[in-house]
Amino acid sequence: MKSLIRKVAAGVLAAATMLGIAGLGATTASAEDATGTLTVTSSDAAFNGKKVNAYQMFSASPDAAGQNATYTLASPWDNFFKTNADELGITGVTDANVSEKAYDYVYSLNQQDMKLAEFATKASNWAKKAGNNVSAVNPAATAKASGSQYVATFANLPLGYYVVSPEAGSTSNKRHTDAMLVNVTATTKNINLKSEYPTVDKTIDADKKGDSAQIGSKVNFQLKSKVPDTSEYTNYVFKIVDTLSAGLDFNNDVTVKVGDATLTATTDYSVTTKGKTVTIDLSNYVKTDNASKAGKGILVTYSATLNENAFVGTPDQNNPGNLNSAKVQYSNGPSEENIGESTPSETHSYTFNFNLKKIYKEGDTENALAGAKFQLLDSDKTVISLVKKSDNVYRPAKTSDTDEVTEVETPATGIIEFTGLKAGTYYLKETFAPKGYNKLSDPVKVTINATINKTTGALESWTVNGSAPTADVTVPVVKIENKKGALLPDTGGMGTVLFTVFGVLIVALGAGWYVKSNRKSRHAA
């Protein structure tokens, strides 16, 4: 293969530098085994953990000052330039001159940015196809957090001219490609990834990452994303994949807006469900007339109902609670198999419980009281319909339930559990007291407080009437005491009783004497 030696004048070099064709920076390395370090940097958090592949198109031997270099086409790229010669506008390509023709073509692009970007896309797509036998640098670089940036680093990289292709890339609205052409002709080379990765941000309502909910109630979700630039793709996949927890039932009420326009279901997008996974496919919409749509905001809204399978209480390592997540699946390569995924965006829906414990006291001893009846009221003191979940455990009823009750009765243990409640204020109203006990005249107030991290949606703490669950008492307890119905006190003792008896006798004797005196008077007359 013929080596290419091009001495570039200082003025031409300045123009080439802007477009990454000529070597940058000084170096003392000129031997064929010289290496450099290449870093790819982005401020986009979605870049974290992504792999970056680099394919050497030309090897390079720069001079001591790094102002000029000898370039040699890497053998796997011979076929690329010969196969695409007509499309690229390269004439007279032969096996003998392909290296020189390739150099001349790439060099001619140095002041035509969009053509250079289009060429980068074409070269990247070619390299990714397994049948073309273009090997990526091994190992690939993986982006890691570095301060406020995310950096992928190639160390000990042979000097040369590279096609750099980030994994799961989006496209730039200005460059229209993720692929980059990079000179590594110095000890270090740093480049910035200008692409914006497709992401989705899932929230409850407009801005909550976590909230509490009651069984039977709706949880309203929002999914926010952006229309990607698809100009480098013939076909493009763009799907929002949302996974609900077992405790949430999808209500099939999706709406989608792009900018100020409300999209039409089945025409602009489709919604499919599989188990708890909801997929909103916008592939055709974002591809059609993409130039007018790229960068516009996507807003998806829908609701789900918290069901009886919802996890209640404090999530732990064995059960994350009612965790829900959404991600974007999108094209990141020339074939249908090249699909990337965004980092999942998570929300949390929490629900709580407490135990009513009915007691009476004998001295300082507490005893369970059976047979007391209660209603559970909401913050407006409206009766909450309940469904029996298991023995002495009740949850709020859903609209589809048919075995609702509005009153529950304490068992021998005196304990009834109310479960599946959102944070807030409730009241326990006693409707019947066991014989010999006085019924409460006023409802008992119950307050469930929850502290949820605004950024992560994590549940930090929760209490019922100020008591938090513990390892020993996992369900907070609300104790309600009934007093025995003792006899009201009398006034006076036996003296009073005897006085009353004697009084009655005196009255009776006086009445008898009066009757007898009247009879004698009548006879005397």
RODO-2510 file (C-alpha; in nm, 4 decimals, decimal comma):
residues 525
     n   res          X          Y          Z
     1     m     0,0000     0,0000     0,0000
     2     k     0,1302     0,3368    -0,0977
     3     s     0,2171     0,5790     0,1824
     4     l     0,0778     0,9289     0,1616
     5     i     0,2980     1,2214     0,2518
     6     r     0,1436     1,5650     0,2574
     7     k     0,3172     1,8751     0,3762
     8     v     0,0581     2,1281     0,4692
     9     a     0,1414     2,4998     0,4790
    10     a     0,0609     2,6926     0,7960
    11     g    -0,2292     2,8841     0,6402
    12     v    -0,3986     2,5689     0,5095
    13     l    -0,3350     2,3981     0,8426
    14     a    -0,5374     2,6618     1,0275
    15     a    -0,8466     2,5857     0,8179
    16     a    -0,7933     2,2128     0,8484
    17     t    -0,7593     2,2402     1,2255
    18     m    -1,1185     2,3630     1,2636
    19     l    -1,2495     2,0512     1,0993
    20     g    -1,0207     1,7953     1,2594
    21     i    -0,8314     1,6743     0,9535
    22     a    -0,4803     1,7890     1,0405
    23     g    -0,2915     1,6880     1,3552
    24     l    -0,3248     1,9217     1,6536
    25     g    -0,0666     2,0172     1,9154
    26     a     0,3005     1,9440     1,9402
    27     t     0,4441     1,6019     1,9940
    28     t     0,7818     1,4458     2,0041
    29     a     0,6547     1,1092     1,8907
    30     s     0,7150     1,0187     1,5258
    31     a     0,7846     0,6514     1,5386
    32     e     0,5249     0,4082     1,4080
    33     d     0,4676     0,2672     1,7557
    34     a     0,3968     0,6063     1,9144
    35     t     0,0663     0,6356     2,0992
    36     g    -0,1600     0,9031     2,2371
    37     t    -0,4600     0,9456     2,4668
    38     l    -0,8043     1,0342     2,3312
    39     t    -1,0820     1,1593     2,5607
    40     v    -1,4458     1,2082     2,4624
    41     t    -1,6288     1,4422     2,7011
    42     s    -1,9952     1,5312     2,7471
    43     s    -2,1965     1,7233     3,0050
    44     d    -2,4988     1,5028     2,9283
    45     a    -2,5625     1,2650     3,2201
    46     a    -2,7094     1,0152     2,9731
    47     f    -2,3550     0,9655     2,8385
    48     n    -2,2497     0,8102     3,1695
    49     g    -2,1839     0,4387     3,1260
    50     k    -2,2062     0,4516     2,7467
    51     k    -1,9356     0,2843     2,5377
    52     v    -1,7453     0,4643     2,2640
    53     n    -1,5878     0,2754     1,9744
    54     a    -1,2954     0,4062     1,7713
    55     y    -1,2002     0,2747     1,4257
    56     q    -0,8627     0,3685     1,2783
    57     m    -0,9105     0,4809     0,9184
    58     f    -0,5539     0,6090     0,8627
    59     s    -0,2361     0,5483     1,0572
    60     a    -0,0293     0,8643     1,1050
    61     s     0,3341     0,9535     1,1537
    62     p     0,3482     1,3198     1,2545
    63     d     0,6627     1,5280     1,2485
    64     a     0,8264     1,6457     1,5699
    65     a     0,6212     1,9648     1,5791
    66     g     0,2964     1,7867     1,4962
    67     q     0,2293     2,0300     1,2115
    68     n     0,2520     1,7724     0,9337
    69     a     0,1938     1,3998     0,9090
    70     t     0,2278     1,1001     0,6860
    71     y    -0,1062     0,9143     0,6526
    72     t    -0,1560     0,5549     0,5404
    73     l    -0,4998     0,4059     0,4793
    74     a    -0,5753     0,1100     0,7043
    75     s    -0,6354    -0,1982     0,4939
    76     p    -0,9953    -0,2726     0,6062
    77     w    -1,0972     0,0646     0,4622
    78     d    -0,9794    -0,0112     0,1069
    79     n    -1,3105    -0,1684     0,0213
    80     f    -1,5069     0,1204     0,1733
    81     f    -1,3571     0,3754    -0,0634
    82     k    -1,3691     0,1456    -0,3664
    83     t    -1,7288     0,0359    -0,3053
    84     n    -1,8540     0,3898    -0,2437
    85     a    -1,6328     0,5646    -0,5019
    86     d    -1,9194     0,6680    -0,7303
    87     e    -2,1355     0,7970    -0,4448
    88     l    -1,8431     0,9881    -0,2966
    89     g    -1,7406     1,1263    -0,6345
    90     i    -1,3992     0,9595    -0,6393
    91     t    -1,2771     0,8675    -0,9886
    92     g    -1,0071     0,6344    -1,1109
    93     v    -0,9784     0,4311    -0,7901
    94     t    -0,7548     0,1228    -0,8150
    95     d    -0,5994    -0,1134    -0,5667
    96     a    -0,2702     0,0662    -0,6201
    97     n    -0,3920     0,4204    -0,5597
    98     v    -0,6846     0,3760    -0,3181
    99     s    -0,4843     0,5098    -0,0226
   100     e    -0,3914     0,8280    -0,2038
   101     k    -0,7419     0,8714    -0,3468
   102     a    -0,8898     0,8250     0,0025
   103     y    -0,6591     1,0884     0,1493
   104     d    -0,7349     1,3338    -0,1294
   105     y    -1,1103     1,2877    -0,0810
   106     v    -1,1092     1,3337     0,2972
   107     y    -0,8735     1,6288     0,2743
   108     s    -1,1061     1,7951     0,0215
   109     l    -1,3820     1,7983     0,2847
   110     n    -1,1906     2,0070     0,5340
   111     q    -1,3847     2,3241     0,4660
   112     q    -1,7242     2,1644     0,3992
   113     d    -1,8525     2,0856     0,7472
   114     m    -2,1843     1,9233     0,6539
   115     k    -2,0208     1,7022     0,3922
   116     l    -1,7604     1,6048     0,6479
   117     a    -2,0363     1,5170     0,8965
   118     e    -2,2217     1,3147     0,6333
   119     f    -1,9002     1,1313     0,5530
   120     a    -1,8479     1,0598     0,9247
   121     t    -2,1945     0,9066     0,9428
   122     k    -2,1370     0,6931     0,6369
   123     a    -1,7978     0,5729     0,7617
   124     s    -1,9339     0,4981     1,1090
   125     n    -2,2247     0,2963     0,9721
   126     w    -1,9852     0,1023     0,7472
   127     a    -1,7554     0,0217     1,0360
   128     k    -2,0424    -0,1076     1,2523
   129     k    -2,1487    -0,3692     0,9965
   130     a    -1,9841    -0,6949     1,0903
   131     g    -1,9461    -0,8121     0,7312
   132     n    -1,7137    -0,5243     0,6472
   133     n    -1,4449    -0,6571     0,8835
   134     v    -1,3528    -0,3210     1,0369
   135     s    -1,2233    -0,3819     1,3877
   136     a    -1,2763    -0,1316     1,6661
   137     v    -0,9997    -0,0413     1,9064
   138     n    -0,9962    -0,2931     2,1886
   139     p    -1,1040    -0,2231     2,4546
   140     a    -1,3726     0,0329     2,3854
   141     a    -1,3832     0,3365     2,6135
   142     t    -1,6650     0,3683     2,8675
   143     a    -1,7847     0,7070     2,9890
   144     k    -1,7418     0,7749     3,3603
   145     a    -1,8289     1,0685     3,5806
   146     s    -1,5504     1,3216     3,6258
   147     g    -1,6660     1,6181     3,8267
   148     s    -1,9624     1,7660     3,6419
   149     q    -1,8582     1,5982     3,3150
   150     y    -1,8678     1,2446     3,1769
   151     v    -1,5500     1,1240     3,0081
   152     a    -1,4602     0,8204     2,7942
   153     t    -1,0832     0,7691     2,7601
   154     f    -0,8744     0,5727     2,5121
   155     a    -0,5209     0,5223     2,6439
   156     n    -0,2196     0,4050     2,4403
   157     l    -0,4024     0,4694     2,1142
   158     p    -0,1823     0,4270     1,8018
   159     l    -0,1449     0,7620     1,6292
   160     g    -0,3771     0,8073     1,3351
   161     y    -0,7042     0,9352     1,1984
   162     y    -1,0104     0,7774     1,3619
   163     v    -1,3815     0,7368     1,3165
   164     v    -1,5211     0,7755     1,6705
   165     s    -1,8685     0,6359     1,7257
   166     p    -2,0462     0,6633     2,0641
   167     e    -2,2741     0,3790     2,1649
   168     a    -2,6460     0,4557     2,1765
   169     g    -2,5906     0,7999     2,0336
   170     s    -2,8446     1,0600     1,9407
   171     t    -2,7762     1,3264     1,6832
   172     s    -2,6866     1,6914     1,7035
   173     n    -2,9313     1,9461     1,5621
   174     k    -2,6308     2,1249     1,4106
   175     r    -2,4025     1,8411     1,3035
   176     h    -2,6781     1,5848     1,2430
   177     t    -2,4538     1,2986     1,3502
   178     d    -2,2865     1,1390     1,6495
   179     a    -1,9947     1,0055     1,4502
   180     m    -1,6769     1,2112     1,4660
   181     l    -1,3552     1,2146     1,2633
   182     v    -1,0588     1,2752     1,4907
   183     n    -0,6845     1,3213     1,4452
   184     v    -0,4772     1,1610     1,7180
   185     t    -0,1369     1,2942     1,6196
   186     a    -0,0350     1,4295     1,9592
   187     t     0,0200     1,2874     2,3054
   188     t    -0,3290     1,3900     2,4120
   189     k    -0,6441     1,4754     2,2195
   190     n    -0,9677     1,5940     2,3766
   191     i    -1,3027     1,6194     2,1942
   192     n    -1,6487     1,7188     2,3113
   193     l    -1,9501     1,5076     2,2281
   194     k    -2,2081     1,7550     2,1011
   195     s    -2,4957     1,5135     2,0692
   196     e    -2,7936     1,5177     2,3008
   197     y    -2,9031     1,1678     2,3937
   198     p    -3,2728     1,0844     2,3847
   199     t    -3,3981     1,0676     2,7407
   200     v    -3,7294     1,0636     2,9218
   201     d    -3,8184     1,2172     3,2556
   202     k    -4,1050     1,0473     3,4369
   203     t    -4,2928     1,2298     3,7124
   204     i    -4,6111     1,1973     3,9131
   205     d    -4,8303     1,4942     3,8236
   206     a    -4,6029     1,7695     3,6911
   207     d    -4,2967     1,7493     3,9136
   208     k    -4,3063     1,4748     4,1767
   209     k    -4,0662     1,1813     4,1737
   210     g    -4,2501     1,0233     4,4649
   211     d    -4,5938     1,0568     4,6244
   212     s    -4,8422     0,8617     4,8347
   213     a    -5,1637     0,7128     4,7019
   214     q    -5,4648     0,5217     4,8270
   215     i    -5,5832     0,1912     4,6875
   216     g    -5,8549     0,2609     4,4349
   217     s    -5,7280     0,6108     4,3535
   218     k    -5,5654     0,7314     4,0314
   219     v    -5,1994     0,8231     3,9990
   220     n    -5,1353     1,0713     3,7161
   221     f    -4,8053     1,0384     3,5294
   222     q    -4,6156     1,2659     3,2916
   223     l    -4,3371     1,1563     3,0558
   224     k    -4,1204     1,4304     2,9045
   225     s    -3,8786     1,3844     2,6148
   226     k    -3,7666     1,5574     2,2922
   227     v    -3,8005     1,4783     1,9240
   228     p    -3,4552     1,3550     1,8138
   229     d    -3,2777     1,4590     1,4957
   230     t    -3,3215     1,1653     1,2581
   231     s    -3,1684     1,3157     0,9456
   232     e    -2,8850     1,0619     0,9255
   233     y    -3,1250     0,7658     0,9292
   234     t    -3,3323     0,6054     0,6584
   235     n    -3,5517     0,4430     0,9213
   236     y    -3,5699     0,5429     1,2852
   237     v    -3,7036     0,3757     1,6004
   238     f    -3,8303     0,5964     1,8822
   239     k    -4,0379     0,4344     2,1550
   240     i    -4,1177     0,5319     2,5117
   241     v    -4,1363     0,2148     2,7191
   242     d    -4,3064     0,2524     3,0555
   243     t    -4,3121    -0,0263     3,3138
   244     l    -4,5686    -0,0160     3,5936
   245     s    -4,5357    -0,1956     3,9239
   246     a    -4,7657    -0,4833     4,0154
   247     g    -4,9607    -0,2420     4,2331
   248     l    -5,0718    -0,0182     3,9457
   249     d    -5,3287    -0,0834     3,6726
   250     f    -5,2905     0,1096     3,3454
   251     n    -5,6066     0,3090     3,2607
   252     n    -5,5422     0,3247     2,8830
   253     d    -5,5869     0,7023     2,8726
   254     v    -5,2677     0,8146     2,6984
   255     t    -5,2424     1,1614     2,5464
   256     v    -4,9381     1,2884     2,3537
   257     k    -4,8376     1,6453     2,2742
   258     v    -4,5391     1,7657     2,0701
   259     g    -4,4843     2,1344     2,1241
   260     d    -4,8343     2,2826     2,1208
   261     a    -4,9817     2,0144     1,8948
   262     t    -5,1913     1,7280     2,0324
   263     l    -5,1196     1,4088     1,8387
   264     t    -5,3794     1,1647     1,7116
   265     a    -5,3737     0,8100     1,8455
   266     t    -5,3156     0,5301     1,5877
   267     t    -5,2289     0,7935     1,3243
   268     d    -4,9336     0,9663     1,4912
   269     y    -4,8512     0,7067     1,7541
   270     s    -4,9537     0,3658     1,8811
   271     v    -4,9955     0,2306     2,2330
   272     t    -4,9412    -0,1365     2,3080
   273     t    -4,9405    -0,3216     2,6385
   274     k    -4,7770    -0,6446     2,7483
   275     g    -4,8297    -0,7314     3,1096
   276     k    -4,7329    -0,4217     3,3055
   277     t    -4,5303    -0,2700     3,0178
   278     v    -4,6821     0,0113     2,8115
   279     t    -4,5068     0,1050     2,4842
   280     i    -4,5787     0,4331     2,3070
   281     d    -4,4355     0,4146     1,9541
   282     l    -4,3583     0,7496     1,7906
   283     s    -4,1123     0,6171     1,5302
   284     n    -4,2967     0,7233     1,2158
   285     y    -4,4018     1,0581     1,3589
   286     v    -4,0527     1,1737     1,4587
   287     k    -3,9053     1,0621     1,1249
   288     t    -4,1643     1,2308     0,9034
   289     d    -4,0818     1,5979     0,8362
   290     n    -3,8166     1,5733     1,1051
   291     a    -3,6488     1,9025     1,0211
   292     s    -3,9524     2,0937     1,1520
   293     k    -3,9877     1,8802     1,4644
   294     a    -3,6347     1,8038     1,5891
   295     g    -3,5755     1,9419     1,9348
   296     k    -3,9425     1,9992     2,0204
   297     g    -4,0692     1,8777     2,3552
   298     i    -4,2748     1,5588     2,3835
   299     l    -4,5290     1,5360     2,6683
   300     v    -4,7067     1,2075     2,7373
   301     t    -4,9714     1,1868     3,0085
   302     y    -5,1680     0,8901     3,1399
   303     s    -5,3022     0,7527     3,4653
   304     a    -5,2936     0,4264     3,6559
   305     t    -5,5015     0,3065     3,9495
   306     l    -5,3403     0,1755     4,2667
   307     n    -5,4683    -0,1766     4,3208
   308     e    -5,4816    -0,4339     4,6004
   309     n    -5,1366    -0,5694     4,5050
   310     a    -4,9654    -0,2445     4,6016
   311     f    -4,6716    -0,2765     4,8400
   312     v    -4,7629    -0,1173     5,1738
   313     g    -4,5232     0,0425     5,4190
   314     t    -4,1492     0,1035     5,4032
   315     p    -3,9647    -0,0331     5,0948
   316     d    -3,6550    -0,2412     5,1637
   317     q    -3,3835    -0,4240     4,9734
   318     n    -3,6161    -0,7169     4,9105
   319     n    -3,9052    -0,5054     4,7855
   320     p    -3,8510    -0,1574     4,6404
   321     g    -4,2158    -0,0716     4,6885
   322     n    -4,4293     0,0560     4,4057
   323     l    -4,1387     0,1478     4,1785
   324     n    -4,2203     0,2542     3,8222
   325     s    -3,9824     0,3414     3,5406
   326     a    -3,9759     0,4716     3,1857
   327     k    -3,7054     0,4672     2,9185
   328     v    -3,6598     0,5588     2,5530
   329     q    -3,5604     0,3026     2,2922
   330     y    -3,4061     0,4631     1,9840
   331     s    -3,1940     0,3921     1,6789
   332     n    -2,8192     0,4254     1,7232
   333     g    -2,6906     0,2549     1,4122
   334     p    -2,7640     0,1724     1,0489
   335     s    -2,9587    -0,1487     1,1091
   336     e    -3,2774    -0,2336     1,2955
   337     e    -3,0692    -0,4285     1,5472
   338     n    -2,8815    -0,1144     1,6536
   339     i    -3,1199     0,0070     1,9238
   340     g    -3,0067     0,2083     2,2240
   341     e    -3,1869     0,2668     2,5525
   342     s    -3,1842     0,5664     2,7821
   343     t    -3,1229     0,5382     3,1537
   344     p    -3,4608     0,4584     3,3167
   345     s    -3,6402     0,7455     3,4889
   346     e    -3,8125     0,6282     3,8081
   347     t    -4,1069     0,7304     4,0229
   348     h    -4,2371     0,5867     4,3482
   349     s    -4,5957     0,5517     4,4712
   350     y    -4,6218     0,4831     4,8432
   351     t    -4,9149     0,3626     5,0491
   352     f    -4,9409     0,3054     5,4248
   353     n    -5,1228     0,1216     5,7027
   354     f    -5,1970     0,1326     6,0749
   355     n    -5,3559    -0,0860     6,3414
   356     l    -5,6569     0,0195     6,5456
   357     k    -5,6239    -0,1446     6,8876
   358     k    -5,9381    -0,1329     7,1019
   359     i    -5,8669    -0,1626     7,4757
   360     y    -6,0094    -0,1179     7,8239
   361     k    -5,8106    -0,0873     8,1442
   362     e    -5,8264    -0,2565     8,4809
   363     g    -5,5955    -0,0509     8,6939
   364     d    -5,2783    -0,0154     8,4871
   365     t    -5,3425    -0,3327     8,2873
   366     e    -5,4558    -0,2996     7,9266
   367     n    -5,6991    -0,5555     7,7911
   368     a    -5,8213    -0,6132     7,4355
   369     l    -6,1835    -0,5291     7,3762
   370     a    -6,3885    -0,7189     7,1200
   371     g    -6,7222    -0,6222     6,9711
   372     a    -6,6628    -0,2496     6,9188
   373     k    -6,7692    -0,1222     6,5762
   374     f    -6,5980     0,1538     6,3780
   375     q    -6,6137     0,3500     6,0558
   376     l    -6,3059     0,4923     5,8834
   377     l    -6,3602     0,8517     5,7687
   378     d    -6,1530     1,0671     5,5333
   379     s    -6,0317     1,4202     5,6052
   380     d    -6,3805     1,5557     5,5248
   381     k    -6,5308     1,3020     5,7675
   382     t    -6,6890     1,1111     5,4800
   383     v    -6,7178     0,7358     5,5337
   384     i    -6,4622     0,5331     5,3352
   385     s    -6,5953     0,2117     5,1818
   386     l    -6,3741    -0,0843     5,2710
   387     v    -6,3060    -0,4339     5,1453
   388     k    -6,1865    -0,7207     5,3636
   389     k    -5,8383    -0,8191     5,2472
   390     s    -5,7839    -1,0920     5,5056
   391     d    -5,8926    -1,1653     5,8620
   392     n    -5,9273    -0,8307     6,0408
   393     v    -5,7434    -0,6454     5,7595
   394     y    -5,9344    -0,3929     5,5470
   395     r    -5,8388    -0,1766     5,2485
   396     p    -6,0225     0,1030     5,0637
   397     a    -6,2609    -0,0303     4,7999
   398     k    -6,2031     0,0085     4,4252
   399     t    -6,4859     0,0961     4,1865
   400     s    -6,4900    -0,2635     4,0628
   401     d    -6,5369    -0,4150     4,4109
   402     t    -6,8795    -0,5527     4,5021
   403     d    -6,8286    -0,6712     4,8614
   404     e    -6,7859    -0,3331     5,0268
   405     v    -6,8491    -0,2604     5,3940
   406     t    -6,8674     0,0698     5,5783
   407     e    -6,8353    -0,0678     5,9323
   408     v    -6,5888    -0,3082     6,0931
   409     e    -6,5907    -0,4874     6,4288
   410     t    -6,2976    -0,5528     6,6595
   411     p    -6,2103    -0,9232     6,7142
   412     a    -6,0900    -1,0896     7,0340
   413     t    -5,7463    -0,9329     6,9890
   414     g    -5,9060    -0,5891     6,9684
   415     i    -5,6963    -0,5184     6,6557
   416     i    -5,8115    -0,4162     6,3097
   417     e    -5,5613    -0,3193     6,0392
   418     f    -5,6431    -0,0484     5,7847
   419     t    -5,4100    -0,0749     5,4842
   420     g    -5,3529     0,0904     5,1447
   421     l    -5,3924     0,4483     5,2668
   422     k    -5,2242     0,7617     5,1367
   423     a    -5,0628     1,0131     5,3682
   424     g    -5,3166     1,2498     5,5196
   425     t    -5,5825     1,2874     5,7898
   426     y    -5,8388     1,0242     5,8831
   427     y    -6,0928     0,9723     6,1603
   428     l    -6,2091     0,6605     6,3442
   429     k    -6,5742     0,6886     6,4434
   430     e    -6,7082     0,4381     6,6961
   431     t    -7,0624     0,3410     6,5987
   432     f    -7,1227     0,0729     6,8626
   433     a    -6,9714    -0,0065     7,2004
   434     p    -6,9897    -0,3515     7,3625
   435     k    -7,2437    -0,3969     7,6413
   436     g    -7,1175    -0,2448     7,9635
   437     y    -6,8900     0,0105     7,7898
   438     n    -6,9514     0,3700     7,6903
   439     k    -6,9382     0,4603     7,3206
   440     l    -6,7007     0,7410     7,2229
   441     s    -6,8845     1,0648     7,1601
   442     d    -6,6251     1,2101     6,9156
   443     p    -6,4232     1,0536     6,6310
   444     v    -6,0534     0,9865     6,6950
   445     k    -5,8165     1,1744     6,4611
   446     v    -5,5434     0,9753     6,2797
   447     t    -5,2658     1,1541     6,0874
   448     i    -5,0284     0,9772     5,8480
   449     n    -4,7232     1,1891     5,7650
   450     a    -4,4657     1,0935     5,4978
   451     t    -4,1349     1,2607     5,4101
   452     i    -4,0374     1,1970     5,0465
   453     n    -3,7128     1,3120     4,8834
   454     k    -3,8053     1,5654     4,6135
   455     t    -3,5100     1,4778     4,3906
   456     t    -3,5083     1,0976     4,4038
   457     g    -3,8622     1,0241     4,5182
   458     a    -3,7267     0,8000     4,7963
   459     l    -3,9357     0,7584     5,1115
   460     e    -3,7260     0,8954     5,3964
   461     s    -3,9700     0,8430     5,6857
   462     w    -4,3357     0,8065     5,7785
   463     t    -4,5396     0,8157     6,0989
   464     v    -4,8921     0,7549     6,2249
   465     n    -4,9924     1,0019     6,4961
   466     g    -4,6219     1,0646     6,5457
   467     s    -4,5215     0,6978     6,5807
   468     a    -4,2893     0,5495     6,3193
   469     p    -4,2758     0,1786     6,2334
   470     t    -3,9915    -0,0135     6,3950
   471     a    -3,8290    -0,3534     6,3513
   472     d    -4,0475    -0,4879     6,6329
   473     v    -4,3658    -0,2957     6,5509
   474     t    -4,3789    -0,2749     6,1731
   475     v    -4,7357    -0,1420     6,1674
   476     p    -4,7939     0,1694     6,3799
   477     v    -5,0693     0,1304     6,6414
   478     v    -5,3498     0,3704     6,7327
   479     k    -5,4947     0,2731     7,0740
   480     i    -5,8521     0,3646     7,1559
   481     e    -5,9795     0,3069     7,5112
   482     n    -6,3389     0,2434     7,6163
   483     k    -6,4542     0,3077     7,9722
   484     k    -6,6810     0,0606     8,1488
   485     g    -7,0424     0,1763     8,1890
   486     a    -7,0398     0,1886     8,5794
   487     l    -7,3623     0,2784     8,7776
   488     l    -7,4040     0,6441     8,8568
   489     p    -7,3692     0,7260     9,2300
   490     d    -7,6774     0,7618     9,4680
   491     t    -7,7166     1,0297     9,7392
   492     g    -7,7859     0,9049    10,0998
   493     g    -7,7632     0,5689    10,2700
   494     m    -7,9850     0,3508    10,5028
   495     g    -8,0813     0,6480    10,7291
   496     t    -8,2444     0,8136    10,4377
   497     v    -8,4219     0,4945    10,3410
   498     l    -8,5615     0,4464    10,6922
   499     f    -8,6664     0,8101    10,7092
   500     t    -8,8517     0,7632    10,3857
   501     v    -9,0277     0,4501    10,5147
   502     f    -9,1370     0,6224    10,8383
   503     g    -9,2579     0,9203    10,6396
   504     v    -9,4769     0,6988    10,4268
   505     l    -9,6216     0,5281    10,7354
   506     i    -9,7022     0,8615    10,9033
   507     v    -9,8766     0,9832    10,5898
   508     a   -10,0766     0,6603    10,5731
   509     l   -10,1781     0,6784    10,9417
   510     g   -10,2778     1,0431    10,9039
   511     a   -10,4926     0,9590    10,6062
   512     g   -10,6627     0,6797    10,7986
   513     w   -10,7338     0,9025    11,0992
   514     y   -10,8818     1,1670    10,8715
   515     v   -11,1173     0,9189    10,7066
   516     k   -11,2272     0,7811    11,0444
   517     s   -11,2926     1,1322    11,1857
   518     n   -11,5134     1,2182    10,8914
   519     r   -11,7281     0,9108    10,9455
   520     k   -11,7866     0,9966    11,3148
   521     s   -11,8885     1,3478    11,2243
   522     r   -12,1469     1,2265    10,9778
   523     h   -12,3000     0,9822    11,2351
   524     a   -12,3237     1,2515    11,5034
   525     a   -12,5132     1,4735    11,2691
***
